[in-house]
Amino acid sequence: KPKCRVQNIHGGYSTVSKLPKKRTSVVTMVRHPLDRVISIYELSTVKAARYLLYPSMTSATEEAERQRSERPHTACLVDIWPFKHLMPMLAVELFAR
């Protein structure tokens, strides 16, 4: 937003590259590494569970690809490390149950 004075972003540094160079400051909150691992695992499990809305892993993957193609310039959690590895692995595990 042109007149935005404060922006809270929960994401990667790639977002910062899209901000204007002048008058942009970044504050990084650092968390304990174990807290980050637990948080990433928990989020991956919750997101992977959404795959169960589809009858098979194949149809879930096809739907994800379709949605991604509709919004090519939008970041998707499945494209971001480590989620791109964890979510499909956890989804396969969930379908097996």
Secondary structure, DSSP 4 states (H G I P E B T S, - for coil): -TT-------S-GGGGGGS-STT---------HHHHHHHHHHHHHHHHHGGGGSSSHHHHHHHHHHHHHHSTTS--GGGSTTHHHHHHHHHHHHHH-
